[in-house]
Amino acid sequence: MAMRDWFIKDLGWKFFSLFLAVAVWLTIYKIRGESETVPPIIAAQTLSFTNVPVLIVSSAADVRAFRVEPAQVTVTVSGPGKPIASLEVNQVRAYVDLENIASTTNLQRQVDVSVPPGLTPVQVSPAQVQVLVPPAKP
């Protein structure tokens, strides 16, 4: 069989096969492109809450009366429109972790913030609070 016969023999079937291959490729490309579309970017909004009380987290065995100064902070939260619009001040929690604290006089601790899923705490002011630790009772 000559090399020429490889190209010319059954030429109609070869064009039909090429057409089907291109049609299948375009169909898959279109379906794949639709599934990978990125949802539109929703502009994030921010909301600030003032006078959020700072909660104290300590071990259950530690019954000392810790105090923090200042006792309230300002928290700024960011997120998409609908969740941020329905956010209430009681859903934003500012806390200081005081587990495994020894007796000290001057203790600065970072204020952590807990917000509902989908929202992000942006800023806490002040970021650190002074912890007043009473002496441990023997």
SVG drawing of the C-alpha trace seen along z (x, -y; Angstrom):
<svg xmlns="http://www.w3.org/2000/svg" viewBox="-30 -52 34 54">
<polyline fill="none" stroke="black" stroke-width="0.4" points="0.0,0.0 1.4,-3.3 1.7,-6.3 -0.8,-8.2 -3.5,-5.6 -3.1,-6.3 -4.4,-9.8 -6.9,-9.4 -8.6,-6.1 -11.9,-6.6 -11.4,-10.4 -15.1,-11.0 -14.9,-8.9 -11.7,-10.7 -13.4,-14.2 -16.5,-12.9 -14.3,-11.6 -12.4,-14.9 -15.8,-16.8 -17.0,-14.6 -13.8,-15.0 -14.0,-18.8 -17.7,-18.7 -17.0,-16.6 -14.1,-18.8 -16.1,-22.0 -19.0,-20.5 -16.7,-19.5 -14.9,-22.8 -18.1,-24.7 -19.5,-22.6 -16.2,-22.8 -16.0,-26.5 -19.5,-27.0 -18.7,-25.0 -15.5,-26.9 -17.0,-30.4 -16.1,-32.5 -19.1,-34.0 -19.2,-37.7 -17.2,-39.4 -19.4,-40.8 -18.0,-44.0 -17.2,-43.5 -18.7,-45.9 -17.4,-46.8 -19.3,-47.4 -17.9,-48.6 -19.2,-47.8 -18.2,-49.9 -18.4,-48.9 -18.0,-45.2 -17.3,-43.6 -14.1,-41.7 -14.8,-38.2 -12.3,-36.2 -11.5,-32.6 -9.8,-30.7 -9.7,-27.1 -12.5,-25.9 -10.1,-25.2 -8.9,-28.8 -11.5,-30.8 -9.6,-34.1 -11.4,-37.2 -9.5,-38.4 -10.2,-41.9 -9.2,-43.5 -8.7,-47.2 -10.2,-48.5 -13.2,-46.2 -14.7,-47.1 -13.2,-47.3 -14.2,-48.4 -14.4,-45.7 -14.6,-46.2 -16.0,-43.3 -15.9,-42.8 -18.0,-40.6 -20.6,-40.3 -23.7,-42.5 -26.4,-40.1 -24.5,-38.5 -23.1,-41.8 -26.5,-43.5 -28.0,-40.9 -25.1,-40.9 -26.0,-42.0 -23.7,-43.1 -24.4,-40.0 -22.9,-37.8 -19.5,-39.5 -17.4,-38.2 -14.2,-39.7 -12.2,-37.5 -8.9,-37.1 -7.4,-33.6 -6.1,-33.4 -5.6,-29.7 -2.4,-28.6 -1.6,-32.1 0.7,-32.4 0.7,-35.2 2.0,-38.3 1.4,-41.9 1.6,-43.4 0.2,-41.2 -0.7,-42.3 -2.8,-40.0 -4.1,-40.0 -7.8,-40.4 -9.2,-37.6 -12.5,-38.0 -15.1,-35.4 -17.7,-36.2 -20.2,-34.2 -19.0,-32.1 -18.5,-34.1 -17.4,-37.3 -13.9,-38.4 -12.7,-40.5 -10.7,-43.3 -9.6,-45.4 -9.8,-45.4 -9.1,-48.6 -7.3,-48.4 -5.6,-45.2 -4.2,-44.3 -5.6,-44.8 -4.1,-45.0 -4.9,-41.9 -5.2,-42.5 -4.4,-39.2 -5.3,-38.9 -2.8,-36.9 -3.4,-33.1 -4.8,-31.9 -2.7,-29.1"/>
</svg>
